[in-house]
Amino acid sequence: MIDLPVMELTEVEKRIILERRAQEAHIAKTDAFREKALYVANNFLIWTYKEGYAPTFSIFVNDFCYQEKDCQTMYEAVKKIWDLVHTLEIPMEKNHV
């Protein structure tokens, strides 16, 4: 077996590696947040329709009981999802007379 020399990383190389790891962690956290936001938005939409509430921040936190520390960020994401969803429509079918 050949002994290879141990290479030391420079400070610049270490910084590049740590920055890349931080970027990858941020991407993973963002993906998880997006998935959770879709789930929460769907549940909140169904709940507000069922209960007859307006989708306000106060209702989101106090009545829907979203009490997590990211409640403001999550509510803003939910509003964006709702705004997008409410722009969607299916084409109107043509009557065949």
Secondary structure, DSSP 8 states (H G I E B T S, - for coil): ----------HHHHHHHHHHHHHHHHHHHHHHHHHHHHHHHHHHHHHHHHHT----HHIIIIIS---STTHHHHHHHHHHHHHHHTT----------
